Amino acid sequence: MAMSQTEPAVAETQAIPESAVSTRNITKFYGETEALRDLSLEFPRGQLTSLLGPSGCGKTTLLKIIAGLLEPTSGEVEVNGKTVTGPGPDRAFVFQDFALLPWASVLRNVAFGLEMRGAGKSEREAKAEHYIKQVGLAGFENAYPHELSGGMRQRVGLARALAVDSQVLLMDEPFSAVDEQTRRKFQEDLLALVLNENKTFIFVTHSIEEAVYVSDQIAILLPRPSRVHEIIRPSINRESGAANIRRDPEYLDIVDEIWASLRSYVE
């Protein structure tokens, strides 16, 4: 059963890891419009937290503040105990629109972040090749973005973020531009990456089903000005296989519970 903030956060046998990222009393105004209000969240190390809520509730704004791409009006973000004052190598961003270099090969695109950090050619190409293989694009190292499908281009963007070896990956609706079949495969791949990479993932999505499927923790945000409505930690057996997870009564119950919580705001 899903847990809210007013209930025990997890089962007694499950411990929540220490936080890799903390947002403390974040408020953000755009002119006179208040986008976020006094928003505090903890993002457990090595886990995936989804930000879920109605359109316009400030999910991407919060993600960009964590990335250091936007400054909060008040409040602060800490990553590994250090206050965020701008972009840094401890965080990598996976954009919704891929943000690839059209003139560069897959290998060059994936290695680009390492190149900007001054890594030598042999080091950056070795790392790039490793993560190209990790995301299922082995054999496409010399292809160019215009030769790839939307799903393949998104894999390139994910490989680039992984290659720079940042401890926190910020993902802004990375699967929204692909078809449903590709999206489901991406979700399965993402679960494997969370397990194998030992990184902290912060994931923005509009899909309740996707959030429940991929997340260790779900933060439900209210409409503007955004506040945390509820924290849910799905207790789903993820070792049962993808098809079984989607049929799991626990999975279906949490999806229904979240929809019931959000429905009035959508209407």
DRENZAVEX-831967 format. One record per residue (C-alpha): x, y, z; chain; residue number from 1. Coordinates in steps of 0.05 Angstrom, whole numbers. Each point is the difference from the previous one (the first is absolute). Layout:
<rs>
R      xx      yy      zz  marlum  lumdren
R       X       Y       Z       A      NUM
...
</rs>
This chain:
<rs>
R      xx      yy      zz  marlum  lumdren
R       0       0       0       A        1
R      25      70     -15       A        2
R      22      44      57       A        3
R     -14      74       8       A        4
R      40      50      41       A        5
R     -48      -8      58       A        6
R      13     -75       3       A        7
R      64     -40      11       A        8
R      41      13     -63       A        9
R      21     -72     -12       A       10
R      -8     -69      28       A       11
R      39     -13      64       A       12
R      49     -45     -36       A       13
R      16      53     -54       A       14
R      50      55      17       A       15
R       2      64     -40       A       16
R      71      19     -21       A       17
R      30      66      19       A       18
R     -16      58     -46       A       19
R      44      17     -60       A       20
R     -41      62     -15       A       21
R     -40      45      46       A       22
R     -44      58     -19       A       23
R     -15      46      58       A       24
R     -58      50       0       A       25
R       6      14     -74       A       26
R     -43      57     -25       A       27
R       2      25     -72       A       28
R     -35      60     -31       A       29
R      -3      16     -74       A       30
R     -17      73       4       A       31
R     -63       2      42       A       32
R     -16     -74     -12       A       33
R      19     -46      57       A       34
R      21     -67     -30       A       35
R      27     -35      62       A       36
R     -16      15      73       A       37
R      43     -22      59       A       38
R      15     -68     -33       A       39
R      44     -48      39       A       40
R      18     -70     -24       A       41
R      51     -54      14       A       42
R      26     -43     -57       A       43
R      30     -66      26       A       44
R      69     -19     -25       A       45
R       2     -55     -53       A       46
R     -75       1     -12       A       47
R     -48      29     -51       A       48
R     -49      54      22       A       49
R     -55      21     -48       A       50
R     -30      70       2       A       51
R     -74      -9     -19       A       52
R     -56      49      -5       A       53
R     -47      39     -46       A       54
R      28      40     -59       A       55
R      29      66      22       A       56
R      12     -21      72       A       57
R      74      17      -1       A       58
R      33     -68     -10       A       59
R      48      24     -53       A       60
R      13      65      37       A       61
R      21     -40      62       A       62
R      44     -45     -43       A       63
R      35      60     -31       A       64
R      11      31      69       A       65
R      33     -65      23       A       66
R      42       0     -63       A       67
R      22      71      15       A       68
R     -30      26     -65       A       69
R     -50      44      38       A       70
R       8      37      65       A       71
R     -54      -6      52       A       72
R     -31      64      27       A       73
R      13     -28      69       A       74
R      23     -65      31       A       75
R      58     -45     -19       A       76
R      20     -66     -31       A       77
R      55     -45      27       A       78
R      33     -55     -39       A       79
R      43     -46      42       A       80
R       0      51      56       A       81
R      23      59     -44       A       82
R     -45      59     -18       A       83
R     -15       6     -74       A       84
R      20      67     -30       A       85
R      -2     -20     -73       A       86
R      11     -60     -47       A       87
R      53     -49      22       A       88
R      32     -66     -18       A       89
R     -38     -36      55       A       90
R     -65       7     -41       A       91
R     -17     -19     -71       A       92
R     -64      19     -38       A       93
R     -38     -44     -49       A       94
R     -43      46     -43       A       95
R     -69     -15     -28       A       96
R      21      23     -69       A       97
R      66     -40      -3       A       98
R      44      62      -9       A       99
R      49     -37     -44       A      100
R      53      31     -45       A      101
R     -27     -12     -71       A      102
R      69       3     -32       A      103
R      32     -51      48       A      104
R      -1     -75      -1       A      105
R     -32     -41      56       A      106
R      69     -12      29       A      107
R      18      74      -1       A      108
R     -67      19      29       A      109
R       7     -48      58       A      110
R      72      21      13       A      111
R     -16      74      -6       A      112
R     -10      13      75       A      113
R      66     -34      15       A      114
R      34      41     -54       A      115
R     -26      64      32       A      116
R      30     -24      66       A      117
R      68      -9     -31       A      118
R       3     -76      -3       A      119
R      50     -30     -49       A      120
R     -25     -29     -66       A      121
R      14     -73      18       A      122
R     -33       7      69       A      123
R     -62      34     -25       A      124
R     -10     -46     -59       A      125
R       8     -62      44       A      126
R     -52      26      48       A      127
R     -46      21     -57       A      128
R       5     -69     -32       A      129
R     -16     -33      67       A      130
R     -64      41      10       A      131
R     -21      -6     -72       A      132
R       0     -74      11       A      133
R     -36       8      67       A      134
R     -59      35     -33       A      135
R      -4     -50     -57       A      136
R      32      40     -57       A      137
R      62     -42     -13       A      138
R      14       3     -75       A      139
R     -27      71      -8       A      140
R      62      37      25       A      141
R      12      32     -68       A      142
R     -72      17     -16       A      143
R     -26      71       2       A      144
R     -63      25      36       A      145
R     -41       9     -65       A      146
R      12     -74     -15       A      147
R     -31     -22      66       A      148
R     -71     -10      24       A      149
R     -27      44      57       A      150
R      10     -57      49       A      151
R      72     -10     -22       A      152
R      15      74       6       A      153
R     -28      -1      71       A      154
R      46     -58      16       A      155
R      59      42     -25       A      156
R     -21      56      48       A      157
R      -4     -49      57       A      158
R      68     -31     -16       A      159
R      31      70      -2       A      160
R     -27      16      69       A      161
R      25     -67      28       A      162
R      69       8     -32       A      163
R      19      62      40       A      164
R      -8     -43      63       A      165
R     -41      51      39       A      166
R     -30     -28      63       A      167
R     -68      33     -12       A      168
R     -39      -8     -66       A      169
R     -56      49     -12       A      170
R     -50     -25     -52       A      171
R     -53      47     -28       A      172
R     -55     -43     -31       A      173
R      53     -38     -40       A      174
R     -49     -51     -29       A      175
R     -58      46     -20       A      176
R      20       6     -74       A      177
R       3     -75     -15       A      178
R     -54     -51     -17       A      179
R     -32     -42      55       A      180
R      39     -64     -16       A      181
R      67      37       2       A      182
R     -21      36      63       A      183
R     -14     -66      36       A      184
R      68     -27     -21       A      185
R      33      64      25       A      186
R     -35      -9      67       A      187
R      28     -70       6       A      188
R      70      24     -19       A      189
R      -5      57      50       A      190
R     -14     -49      56       A      191
R      62     -39     -19       A      192
R      42      64      -1       A      193
R     -24      20      70       A      194
R      20     -68      25       A      195
R      68      -3     -35       A      196
R      25      72       0       A      197
R      -7      19      74       A      198
R     -21      70     -19       A      199
R     -57      44      25       A      200
R     -54      12     -52       A      201
R     -51      57       2       A      202
R     -52     -13     -53       A      203
R     -56      47     -24       A      204
R     -61     -34     -31       A      205
R     -73      14     -12       A      206
R     -16     -75      -1       A      207
R     -26     -31      64       A      208
R      12     -70     -26       A      209
R      72      17     -19       A      210
R      14      32      67       A      211
R     -25     -60      38       A      212
R      37     -48     -45       A      213
R      69      31       4       A      214
R       2      36      67       A      215
R      27     -16      69       A      216
R     -33      65      22       A      217
R     -55      44     -31       A      218
R      -9      73      20       A      219
R     -69      24     -19       A      220
R      -1      75     -11       A      221
R     -60      46       4       A      222
R     -18      51     -53       A      223
R      31      70       2       A      224
R      27      22      47       A      225
R      29     -70       4       A      226
R       6     -35      68       A      227
R      12     -72      19       A      228
R     -68     -34       7       A      229
R      23     -70      15       A      230
R      60     -46       0       A      231
R     -12     -72     -22       A      232
R      50     -57       1       A      233
R     -29     -58     -41       A      234
R      13     -67      32       A      235
R       1     -40     -65       A      236
R      38     -64     -13       A      237
R      44      24     -58       A      238
R      34     -68      -7       A      239
R     -64     -32     -27       A      240
R      11      25     -72       A      241
R     -28      58     -39       A      242
R     -66     -32     -21       A      243
R     -13     -25      71       A      244
R      12      69      30       A      245
R     -54      31     -43       A      246
R     -49     -54      22       A      247
R      20       4      73       A      248
R     -61      20      43       A      249
R      46      45      41       A      250
R      21      37     -64       A      251
R     -72       8     -23       A      252
R     -23      23      69       A      253
R      54      54       4       A      254
R     -17      25     -70       A      255
R     -74       6      20       A      256
R      18      33      66       A      257
R      43      53     -34       A      258
R     -53      14     -53       A      259
R     -53       9      54       A      260
R      47      49      35       A      261
R      13      41     -63       A      262
R     -67      -4     -35       A      263
R     -31      61      32       A      264
R      60      43     -20       A      265
R      -4     -24     -72       A      266
R     -74      14      -3       A      267
</rs>
